[in-house]
Amino acid sequence: MKKIKTAVIGYGKVAHFHARALVNLPQSEFVAVCGRNIQKAKEFAHEYGVEAFSDIREMAEETGAELAIICTPHPFHREPAVEAANAGMHVLVEKPLASNLADCDAMIEAARRNGVLLGTVCQRRFYAPCMRIKEAIDSNKIGRPILGLVHMLGWRDKAYYDSDPWRGTWADEGGGVLVNQAPHQLDLLLWYMGPVDELYGYWANLNHPYIEVEDTAVAVLKFKNGGLGTIVVSNSQNPALFGKVLIHGENGASVGVQTDGGAMFIAGMSSITEPPINDIWTVPGEEDLLEDWKREDSEFFNSVDSMHYYHERQIEDFINAALKGGRALIDGEDGRRTVEVFTAIYRSNRDRKPVKFPLVPESADDFDGRLL
């Protein structure tokens, strides 16, 4: 089997998920980790038997690394991603692709200029219930998707924000629930409903006075296909409730997925508490299949190491695209669309008016609408 030399840039909690996948996947030859603090990079490297570097180009030249996964905090994705692309590496970036549109565009341009792939981690697309919804839409089982809803009601306590110094800050996290927790569900909404035409949104910090960023956001959307949508995301419900994406079709049929139930998964801090399931399915002729799918999907989810399995599936998909010259399931443009949506919510809240798509980067000094 043909292999590709792989590396991780960053050595925080989520980097271990990617390192483990790169060790396990037969298409990957895991060779290096890179980070600004060489001592921390060496400690990480020792755990996986790879080399440590503090310079990306040096890493590429000395190890021949061909693909890198960016695992730095959100506002610091751009620099290593562009450097890795300039060094000739394919680049997979932890979600979100970036915390602002200018960084997204710089990464997309660097990948295009250097002829490498750029992708964004959104491993929930690989859940069987999520794939089933996409297949139903693509097979015209619900007609045109006309209404899409995201409801993500979770909880983050003070201990969570105290666990890393960058959490809960505009400068080092780039945002709150919109930037850190909601991108998975926002990605699914856009995957199912298609491009957005217009959005009106609000955000607020409702019960986390010890952080700078938002803990709650809501929005209404109009999609280019004529459909409508709503987004309600929050870290203010204790205990956490669920994360859901619901799609209603022109023929009256409805499909939905609960991607997360109960306490939300936190990389390196907690496990996934409930299997993802299709919680709504009224496709004509398939209504009676729902309970069987719930049972089958739950049994499979519980039979694998769900903490790592779906990361592996996305990394495997990205590696295969790099090896075969194809397109990854989730590319840089997909990642930018998610950033575009949460940027529109920040701007709409600032300007108190709807935001038309597409969005272009702003040069304002208010963190693109985040500072009131």
N, C-alpha and C positions, 0 to 999 in steps of 0.2 A: 504493500500500500504506500502510495506517495505521501510524504509528510511535509509539513511546513514548520519552520522554526518560529516559535512564539515567545512572547514576553509580556510582562505586566509592568505598567507604569503606575506607581503608587503602592503603598504597603499597609493601608488601613484595613478595617474589618472586612469590607466587601472584596478587597483584593484576594483574600484567601479563598473565596468562592470560585473566583476565576482561575486562580493558580491550581486548585484541585481539579477543575475541569480540564485544564491544559495538561495536567499530568495524566489524567484518565483517558482522554480521547486518543484513539490510535492514529488519527491524522496529525496530531500535534507532537512536536518535539520542543518541550518547554526548556528554554535556555537561559533566561535572564529576568531580573527585576531591576527597575530603575527608579530612583527617588532622590530628592534633594539632600536628605540626611543619609549619608553613605553608611553610617553605623546601623541605622534602622533597616536600610536596604540589605545590608549583610546579614542581619539577624533573620530577615524574611527569606533571603536566598538560602541560608543554611538549612532552613526547615524543608525546603523543596529540592535541595541539591543542585541549584543553579548559580549563575554568576550575578554579582551585584555591581551596579553602575550608578553614577550620579549625572551622567551625560548621555542623552539619547543617541546622538550620532555615533559616539564612541561605542555604545552598546551594539548598534547595528553593524558597525564595521568590524568589531572584534568577534561577535558571535554569529553574524549572518542572519540575525533576527529579521523575519519577513512580515510578521504580523504582531501588533501590540494592542493590548486592552488598557484603556485609560481608566484608572480607579482613583483619581484625585477628587477633592471636593468640587462641587458643581462650577463655581466661578473660575476654577483653574483647570478646566478641560482644554481650553483653546491652545495654550502654549505647547503642552506636550503633544497634543494631537497634530498640530501643524508641523512641529519638529519631526515627529515620527513619519508623517506623510512625506516631508521633504527628504527624509532618509530612505525613502522607498518602501516603507512598510504600509500594509493595510492596517486600518485603524478601527477598532470597535470601542465605543465610548459608553461607559455606564450612564444610565438615565439620570437626569435629562441630558440631551446632547450638549446643552450649555444653559446658562442662566439668562442669556440675552441673545438677540438676533444677530448682532454684529459678530459675536463669537461663532455662532452657527455658520454664518456666511463665510467667515475666514477658513473654517475647517472644510466646508464643502468645496471651496475654491482650491484649497491646498490639495485635497484628494483628486479633484479633477485635473489640476495642473500636473500632478505627478503620476497620474494613471493608476491610482490605487483605490481600493474600496473603502468606504466610510459607512459605519453602521452604528446603531444605538441599541442598547440593551433594553428590551421590553419582553422579558421571557414569558409573561402571561399570555401572549399570543399563542404560545405552544401548548397551553392547556387544551385538552380535548373539548370541553364545553365551548371555549372561545373559538376554536377551529370550526366547530359544528355550526355556530351562528354565521361565520363567514361563508361557509359552504352553502348554507340555506339562502343567503342573500345572492351569492353568485349564481345559484341555480334557479333564481327567480321564484323561490317557494313563498316569499312574502310580498312579491311585487317590489315596487320602488320603496326603499326605506324612508318613511315620512316623519317619524318621530323618534329621537334618540335621547335617552336619559342616563346621566351618570349620578349615582348616589353613593358617596363614599363617606361614611360616618365613623370616624375612628377616635383614638385617644393617644396623646403623648403627654407623659407626666414630666415633672421637673428633673427627675433622675435621667430621663432620656436626653433632655437638652444639656444637662451637665456632663453627659458621658463623653462629649468631644467639644473642644473649645469653639469650633466653627459653627456648631448647631445654633439655630435661632437668630442668626445675624444676617443683615443684608450683605455685608462685604464678603463674608466667608461661606455662607450657604446660598445666598442669592435670592432667597424667598422662603416661604413656609410651606404650608400644605400643598399649594399649587406646584411648587418647584420640586419638592422632595417626595411626597406621598402620592399625589394625584396623577403624575405622568402615565402610569400604567393604564389607568381607566380612561384618561384622555386619549391615549394612543388607540385604544380599542374603539372608542366612539368615532374617531376619525377614520379608522380602518373600515368600519361598518357604514358610516354615513357619507363619507367623502368630504371634499373641500368645504370650508366655511365661507360664507358670503359676508355675514355681519354678526356682531356680538355686542351685547350690553351686559356689564357685570359690576359686581361690588365685591370688596373684600374687607375683612376686619380682624382685629385681635380681640376675641370676646372673653376668654378666661385664662390667658397665659400672660400675665403682666410682666413676667421676668424675661420675655423674649422680645426682639424687635419686630419680628415678621408676622405675617397673617396666620391665624389658625383656622380661618373659615373663609370660604368664597362661594359666590353663586353667580350664575350667568344664564342668559337666554341667547340662543343662537338661531340664525337662519342659514341653512346650507345651500350650496349652489344648485343642488338637485331639487330645490323647492321645499325640502323638509325643514322641520323645526327641531329644537332640542333644548334641554336644560342641563345645567351642571350644578350640583350641590356637593361640595367637598368640605370636610371639617375634621379637625383633631380635637374637638371639644366635647365629645360624648364619652362619658366614663360610666360603665365600661364600654369599650368599642363595640360597635354593632355589626357593620358589614360594609363591603364594597360591591356595588352592582352596576352593570350596564344593561339597559333594556332597549330593545329596538322593536318598533311597531311598523308594520308594512302597509302598503296601499290597499292590499286585499283584505285588511282587517286582522291578519295573523300577527302574533307577537312572539318574540324570542328573547330570552334573557339569560344572563350568567351572573351568579354570585361568585366573583373572583376571590373574595376574602370574607370569612365569617369570624366573628369574635375578635380577639386581639390581633392587631395587624402585625405581620412579620417584620422584624427588624434585623437586618444582616448583622451577624455576629453577636446578637443580644437575645433573640427569641426565635421560636420555631413557628411553623405554619400550624394554626390550630384547627382549621376545618378544611376539608377538600373542596375545591371549586366544583360547582354544579350548575347545570341549566335549571334555573328555578322557575322559568316560564317557558312554555312551548305550546303554541296553539296552531301550528302549521296543519292545514287540512290533511287528514289521513295519518298524521304522526302524533296526535295528542296522547295516545296510549303508550307511546315509547318513553315518555319522560321518566317514569319511575325506574324503568330498566336502565336508562342512561345514568340516572343518579347513582344507582347501585354499582353499575359497571365502572363508572368514572371514579367513584369513591374507592372501590376495591383496588383499582390500578394505582391511584394516587397514594394509597396507604401501603402498596406493595413496593414502592420505590423510595429512594431517599429524596423526598420532595424538596428538601432544602437545597439540593444541588442538581437534581435531575434536569430541571427546566432551564437552568443556566447552561448546563451542558448541551442541551438540545439547541439553544440559540447559538452558542459558540460553535457547535458542530456545523450548523447551517452556514454561519459566516465563513468558517474555514473552508468548507466545501465550495462556496462561491468563489473564494480566493483561489483555490486550487484549479477550479474548472473554468474560471473566467465568466461566471454568471452573476446574477443579482441576488443579494441576500434578501431574506424576507422583510427585514426592517433596515432601511438604509438611512443615510444622512438626511435626505429630504423628508422622510417620515419623522425623524427626530426634530427637524426644524418646525414642522407643522404643529407639534405639541408645544414647543416653545412659543410659537406664534399665538396659540390660543391663550396660554397663561399671561403672555405679554399684553394681549388685547384686554384681558380682565383688569390688569393693573392700570392700563391707560384709560379704559372706560371709567373706572372708579375715580381716577384723577380728573378727567375732563367732564364727567357727568354727561356723557353722550355715547351713542353707539359708535363702534369702531368698524370700519370697512376693511375687508381683506382684498388683496394680500397686504401684509405689513412690511415696512422697511425699517432698518435700524434708525434710532434717534440719537442725537448727540447731546440731549439734555443731561443736566447734572443731577437728576432726581431718580437715578437707578431705573430709568425707563418707566416712570409712573409709580414706583413703589413708595417714594417719600412724599408724604402729604404736605 
